[in-house]
Amino acid sequence: MRLPKSSLRHSALLFVSILAFPFSRTVAQTAIIPARITQALDEKNLVTLPGNVHPLARPEFDQGVLPDGHPIGRMLLLLRRSTEQEASLIHLLDDQQDRSSRSYHAWLTPEEFGKQFGLADADIQAVTAWLTSRGFTGIKAGPGRQVIEFSGTAGEVRSAFRTEIRRFVVDGKEYTANAADPQIPAALAPVVAGVVSLHNFPRKSHARFLGQFRRTSGKTGLEPLFTFPNPFSGMNFYGLGPGDFDTIYNSKPLIATGNDGTGQTIAIVGETNLKVQDVQQFRKMFGLPANFDSTNVVLNGEDPGITSIGEEGEADLDVEWSGAAAPGATVKFVVSASTPASAGIDLSALYIVEHNLAGVMSESYGACEKDLGSAGNAFYNSLWEQAAAQGITVVLSSGDGGSAGCDSFNTPQPATQGLAVSGLASTPFNVSVGGTDFDQVNNWAAYWNPTNDPTGTSAMSYIPEIPWNENCAQIGLTGCGATAPDGSVNIVAGSGGASSLYGKPKWQMGVVGVPNDNHRDQPDVSLFASPGFDGTGYVYCQGDPNPFRRGHLRLKRWSSGFWHCRRNFGVRAGFCGNHGACEPVPGHPWRRESAGERELRPVRFGQESGRELHLQRNRSCGLRFQRRDKGK
């Protein structure tokens, strides 16, 4: 098992305040959608789709053109909604969160979404006919009518989109990418936003390997126990298991009353397969229900197998911890193989939304807005907006590179590419999850027992939290000079900041603690996420050996928390942040204020030993939990 360095900030329990009142479902009206392709296609009259060359597709890395016959599968053509459709969709999203509206919680199916907000039949037929005429195969539009999938060869891409697919070697690894912005016939421009991707530069997995320990098959207990010498500092390392998490964040009373996710589904975005027995061993070790087997793995097309130890660990971590806080929930792991043009995670995310697979979906990958390009950013904004209309809560990690979202957090050096955030998590239609660390240095005995109980739990109570930051900047403004401690000149920290693309959404306006900067800021929420910097990291199981890793736990925890909410109220929550329409009820973590200014006011939802658990907002962590003595 690994000790996830949960670089991703933990997703602990988000108790969204959405109350399930009976309502009559308002089925989307099937209006007649007018065709917007009004001109004959002329291959000599072209328009360029700007901003769609990856920053690493540079001449100094160029190794020549990819042969024309090289197959390029599962490309995604992003379609464009009309201005009127977009305005209508925004209005619907507002109404779906307005208790006085007939559309309150009236979530659409993918088919209903496509009929109301997708392309007209004539336009779909015109686009697919053009792709067919250029030699592409496997052409299909999903029920949401937002994306058309197609396959072909490098030569067909060059001929149709007027851009060569070339080979590039960066840091010793070979990739393929388009060398110029694609072009399309001008007649298609009213309905085509672009090709989501024509390269295979990977999205960033927000995780890092840092060490290992083991459990010997056939023997009881762990060797060593979860509390064991920290390989990085010589001090004890207090591994965090499900029981520890439930103790620290006081979720045991919820689970004891049946609010454990039973009857709900969490979908995990993946691009590698995993060993089912790893998940089963994790659940068995911590006494969780035996509710995961091979039927929980959904293959979307070709099975990629296990692409690498690192990505397998990512998958293990995501799946195991998504079901740890909501042990009764069904976890569906959707796996899609990456292609020379499309990331597997893009294909998996699209599958989850187009199949309406779950009420919550969780993704632990990222790429900065600049690297995604214009079509990549538009794809995620459009997809998450569709998910919100279907009542799917989309939870993404904000990243592990502090405020430098375009730089690599795995490279121990200062950032060089400026301030940036992950484009997957920066849309107005998703929840961005950040992270904290435990404020426990030199005071571990106050919060941890020296041994575990039979469930593997050693945490005694809530532990105060601070922003997660592992670099020299935490020492002060001059901390990164010549005297900086070894290994501290890095950018490893919880990510966040202002989007360069999206303005301030209504649901962030007038909220105490959110910068008044006219930009969509992230993260939105945050809990424990450290990979062990201050002596604690998450435990998960991955074959042998089992490392501890930074990453997703924070994200996984939040997705599980959404399921506690859904189990409690029996309906999908959607994205309650949409346009400021979230209205919690007494006894839940945040409350919407009136009179123009809204404050995320701490509201009790858990009690323990004379203390209450509150939510508090600050700029580096978003919402985070804090214990206070009663009466204070």
N, C-alpha and C positions, 0 to 999 in steps of 0.2 A: 504494500500500500504506500501511497505517497503522502507527503506532507505538503499539500498544496500550498505553495506560497501564493496565497490567494492574492495575486496582484490585483485581481479585480476586486473591487470593493464589494464587499459582501452584500449579498442581498439578504437581508434578514427579513423580518416579516413586515410587509407593507400591508397595513390594514386599510385598504382603500375604503373611503366612506361612501358606499353606494348601497342603498336600501332597495330590496326587491319588493316593490308593490305590484299587485296585479295590474296588468295593462293589456289593452287589446292591440295585437300586433298590426301595425300599419304596413302592409305589403307595398313595396316600391311600385309606383305607378309606371307602367310601361308606355312611356311617351314615344312618339315617332321621332327618331333621331335623324335629322337631315344629313345627307351625304355632304362631305366637305371637299372631296376630290372632284373638281369641276372642269379640269383641263385634261386634254389627252397627254399621255406620257411621252415626253420627248427626251431621248437619251443625250441629246446635245444641249439641252437646257437644264443645267445642274445647279444645285446649291450645296455649299459646304456646311458640315455640321461641326462648328468650332469647339475647341477645348477638349478634344478626345484623343490626344496623344499622351501616353504615360510619360512622366518626367524622366524615367530611366531609359526611355527609348531614344538614346542620344548617339551621335556619330562616333564618339570615342569608344562605345561599347558594341558597335555594329559589327557583325560577323558575316553579313551577306544575306541575300534574299532566301526565303523558305521556298523549296521546290513547289511548283504549281500543283502537283498532285497530292501534296500533304493534306490529310483530312483535318478539317476543323469542324467539330461537332457542337451542337446545341448552342448556337449563337442566339442572342435575345434581341429582338427589335422592339424598342420601347415606343408605344403609341402615345399620341397626344390628345388629351381631352380639350374640348372647346372651352373658351372663356366662360360661356354660359353654363356649361356642365360643371366647371370648377366652382363657380359661385354657388350653384345649386348644391354641390357636395358639401361645401363649407357650411351652408345653411342647415343641411341635414345633420351634420356632425354636432352642431349647436343644439338642434332639437332633440337629438338622441340623449343628451345629457340634461335636458330641461324637463323637470317633473310635470310642468303644466302642459307639455306638448303631447299630442297623440303619438308622436314618433319616439317618445321616451323609451329607451332601451329596445326599440324595435330594430334589431340588427338585421342587416341584409344578408342574403346568401350570395355566394359569388355570381350565380346566374342573375339574380336581381340587380346586383351591382353593375354587371356588364350591360344589361338591358337599359339601365338608366344613365350610366356614365361612360359606357364604352363607345366604340365606333359603330357607325351604321353598317348594316350588312353589306351594302354596296361598297363601302370603303374597305372593309375587311377583305372582300373578294378582290378588289383592285390591288391591294398590297400583296396578297398571297399570289395573285396571278403574276405580278411583276417578279416576285422571288422565284416562282416556278420558271419564268422565261429566262432567268439568269442562271438556271441549272441547279438551283438549290433543292434539297429534298427534306423529308421529315418536317414539313411545314405544318404548324398547328397553332391556333390561337386558343388561349385558355378561356374559361367561362367568364372571367372578369373583363375580357376584351381589352386588356391593358398592354399585353406583351404577345408577340408572335415568336415562337421558337423555330429555328431552321438550321440545317446543316449543309456543309459543302466542302470545298477545297480551297487552298490558298489562292489558286488561280481564279476560281470563281469569285472570291472576295475581291481580288484585285480588279477583275473585270466589272463587277457590279458596283463597288464602292470607290473605285479609283484610288486605292491605296495598297501598297505592297505590304505583305506580312514578312518581316525580316527577323533574323536571329540576333540576339544580344547576349553578351556574357557580362555579368555583373557579380563581383566578388566570387569568381570562379564557378558560378552557376549559369546555365544557359536558359534563356527565356525566348519567347516569340512575341512580337507585337507589331501593330500597324505603325508605319513610319510617318504617316501624314493623316490629317483629319479626313474622315470619310466624306463622300459626296453621294447625293441621291438626286433623282429627277425632281425638278422644282414642283411638279404637279403633286408629289407625295408630301411635300413639306407641311401642309396644314394638318396632317394626321400622324406624321412620324417625328418623334423627338430625337431618335438616334439609335445607334447600336450600343447596348449597355457596355460591352467590352469586346475588344479584339486583341487582347493580350492575356498572358498567363502570369504576370507579376502577381505574387500571392497577396491576399489580404493578411493582415497581421493577426496571429494567434496571440492573445494577451496572456501569455504564460511563460515561465522559465523554470528549468530544472536546477535544483540547488542541493540535493542530498538524498539519502535513502535510509530505510530501515526495513525490517521484515517481520513476517509472521511465519513460523515454520509449520508446514502442513503436518497434521497428525498430532500436534501438541496443543495443549490448551494455553490460552493467554497469548501475550505478545512478547516478542524478544527484540529489543527491550520494551518496557511499557511505554505508553504514550508520553509519560513524563520521563525524559532521558537526557543525557548530556547534549547540549547544543553544539553541533560540530563547528559552528562559526565563532562562538565566543567562549566555550568552555563552561558556560553556565547551563542550567537545565533548560530543556526545550519542552514547552507544554503544548503538545499536539491537541488540536481542537477536533473533537468528534461530535456527532449529532447531539448526544446528551449534554455535552459542554455548551453547545450553541443554545439548546433549549433552556438550560439553566441561566446562561448569561442574559438572554433576551426574554426570559420568562414566558416561553411559549408552551410549557408543559400543561398549564391549565386549559389552554385551547385544545390541545390534542386530547387531553383527558375527557373533554366534553364532546368529543366526536368531530371537532373541527380540524380534521386531518387530511383534507383533500379528497376523501372518498367520493367517487362519482365524477371527478373532474380530470381533465387531461392537460398536461404540459408538453409542448412540442419543442424539441431541441434541434437546432440547426447544426448539421455536420457535413463533412466532406471526406471522412475516413470511416471505415467500419471499426468495430471494437470487439473484444472478447466478452460475450455475455456473462461468462462465469466470473469475470472481475466484478461486475455490478452485483451479481448474486452473492459473492463472497462479502462484499462491503455490507450489503443489507443483512446478511446472516450474522456477521461479526457484531453489528450494532443492534441486533434484535428488531430490525425493521421487517414489515410484511414481505413475504416472498412473492412479489407481484411483478417481476421482470423476467422475461424470457425472450427467445428469438422473435416472437411475434410482436414485440415492442420496437423492433428495428424495422423501419420502413425504407426499402430500397427504391429510390427514384431513378430508374434506369439501371445502367451498368453498375455492378458492385466494384467499388474502387479497392476493396480489400483494406488492409492496414497500410496506409501510405508512409508512415514513419512512426517511430516510438513517441516522438513529441506530439504529433497530432492524435495518436491513439490515447495518450495521456490526457490531452485536451478533452476528448470525447468521454473518457472514463470519468473525469472530474465533473464535467457538465451533467452527465446523466446521473451519477451517484448523488451529487449534492442537490440536484433539483428535486429528487424524491426524499431527501433526508428531512427537510423541515415540513414537508407535506407527505408523510409516509403512506397515506392511503391513496394518493393521486396516481393516475396512470401516466407514465412518462413514455412518450413516443419519440424515438430518435430517428430523424429523417436524414438519410445519407444519399448524397449525389456525388458522382465522380466529376472532378474538374476536367476541363478540356483546354485546348490551346487558346480558346477565346473566352470561356466562362468559368468563374470560380464555382466550385461545388457548393459553397455556402449560398451563393446567389440563387442557384437552381433549387436548393433545399428550401430557402425562405419563400421563394415563389410557389413551390409545391404546397407548403403549409397553408399559405393564404388562399390559393386557388382551390384547395380541397377543404378549406374551413376545418382544419384538422383538430384544432384545440382552441380553448379560450385564452390561453397564455402561450406565447412563444418566446424562447430565450436564445440569444446569439452572443457568442463570446469572441468574435473577431472584429477587426476594425481596419480602417484605412482613412488617412486624412482627406479632407475635402479636396485638396489640390490633386492628390493622386487618383481619386475616383474619376475625375473628369466630369464634364457637364452631363453626359448621358448617365454615368454611374450615379451621380448625386440625384438626378431626376428620377432614376429607377427606384432608389430607396425612399425618396419622398413620396412618390406615387404609390409604392407598395404598402408602406406603413399607413398611408392615408386610407387605402382600401381596407387594410386590416382593421383600422379604427371603426369604419362603417360597418364591418362585420362583427364588431364586439370583441375583437382579439386584442389583448394587451401585449404590446411588443416591448420586450425588455432587452437592452443592450448594454454592454460594458462601455465605459467612457475611455478606458485605456490605462496604460501603465507608464506612460512617458511624460508625466507632469503636464506642463503647458506646451510642450514641444511635440505635438501630435504627428508631425511628418518625419521626425527623427526616430532612429531605432533605439529602443530602451535596452536592447541587448548589447549595445556597444558602449563600453565605459569611456565616454568622452563628452565634452560639452555639446549642446545642441547647436546646429548651424543653420537650420531652416526656418527659424522664427516661430512665432506663436501660431498654433494650429490645433484643431480638434478633429475627432473622428467624424467623417461624414455619415457613417452608418447610424450614429447615435445623435446627430445634431438636428434632425428634422423636428418639426413641431408635433409629430404624431407618435413619438415613441417615448419610453422612459429611459433616461440615461442614468446608469448606476456608477457611482464613485466609491471611494473607500477610506477607511480609517485604520488606525493601529490602536492597540491597547496601551494605555498609560500606566504601565506596571513595572517599569525598570526598577530594580532593587527593592521591589515590594511584592514579588511574586507570591510569597507565602500568605499574603492577605487575601489572595483570590484563588489559589490552587491548593488542593490536597496533594500530599506527596505520592499517593497511590490512587488507583482507579477503583470505582465500585464495579459490581458485576456487569454493568452496561458500558464500561469503558469511560465513565464520566469522572473527572477530577475537579472541574470548575466548581466554585462554591457560591458565586454570586455574580451580579453585574460587575464589569470592569470598566472604569472610565476610558473614554476614547479621545484620540487626538488625530489630526490629519496624517495620513500615511505618506511618509517621505523618507527615502533612504539615501539622499545625497547630501553633499556638503553645504547646500544652501540652508539647511535647517540650523546650522551653527550661527548663521548671521550673514550680513551683506558681504563681509570679508572672509567668510568661511571657506571659499573655494580657491584661495590663493595658494602660494607655495607650501604652506603648512597644512594643507588639507589632508585628512587621514587617507591612508592607502585605500583605493577602491571607491572612494566617496565622490570622485568627480564623474558623475553620471546624471542621467535624467530620470532615474527610477523613482516614481511617485504616482499617486493617484492623479488621473488626468481630468482636465476640465478647461473651461474658458468660453470665449465668445465665438459664435459661428461667423464665418466670413460670408455666408450665403443667406441665412434666414434672419428676418427681423424678429423683434420681440413678440412672441405669441401672447394672446390676451391673457392666458392663464398664468403667465409670469409677470404681468404688469401689476404694479402697486403692491407687490408682495414684499414684506419686510425681509431684508437679507439678500434679495435678488438685485444685482446691479441695474441701475437705471441707464442702460447703455444702448438701447435700441437694437440689441442683438439677442438671438436665442442663446441662452447660457446653459452650460452643463457643468457638473452633473445635477440631476434632479433629486436623487436620494443617495444615501451612503451609509454603509455599516462596515464592520471589521473586514479588512481585506489584506492585511500584511502577510507576506510570505515568511515571517519569522524574524523580522528585523529586531523586534523587541521581545522575542522569546516565544512567540506562538504562531502556528500556521495550521492549515487544515489538513486532515488526514483523509486520504482516499486510496483505493485499491487499484493497482495495475500490475498484474502478473508478478514477475520477479526479474530484476529488482524493482523496488517501489520508491520513487523519489519524492521529495516534497518540492512543490512547484508553486510558483506565483500564479495567480489567475482566477478566473471565473467564479470562484466560490462566492464572491460578493454578488455577482450577477445571479448565480444559481439560487442563492438564498432569496433574493427579491422575487424571483419567479415563483418560488414555492410560497412565499408570503401572499402573492396575489391569489394563490389557490386557497389559502385559508379564508380569504375574503369571499371567494366565489362559493366555497363550501358553506359558509355561514349564511349567505343570502340566496344561493340557489340560482343565480343568473350570471351571465357574462358581465364583466365590468367595462369592457372596452377600454379606451384611453380616456380616463376621466379628466385628464388635463386639457382635453380639447377645448380651446377657446375659452378657458376660464369657467367652464360649466360644472366643475366638480363640486358637489355640495355634501360634505360629510355630515353625519348625524352625531348627536351627543354620545360620548363614549368611544369615539374613534379618533385616530391620530391627528387629523387636521380639520379645521373649521373654516368655512368660507365667510368672510366678513362682508358687511354691506357698506353703504355710504361712501362708495368710491374707492376706499383703500381697503385691501384685504390683507390680513395677517395670518400666517401659518401659526396659529396659537397652539401651544402644547396642550394636549388633551389626554387624560389618563386612559390607559387601556390595560395596564398590568400592575399588580401590587406584590410587594415582597418585603417582609421585615420592616414595615414602617416606611417604605419608599414607594415612589410611583415612577413609572417609565414615561418619559415625555419625548416629543419630537422638537428639535431645534434646528434652525436654518443658519448656515454660514456660507461664505462665498467659496471656500475651498472644497467643501464636502456636500453641499446641498442640504437636504434634510438628513439629520442624524439623531440617534437616540441619546437620551441623557436621563440618569436617575436623579431624583431629588427627594429630600426628606418631605414627608407630608406636611402641608401647612406652609411651605415656603414657595 
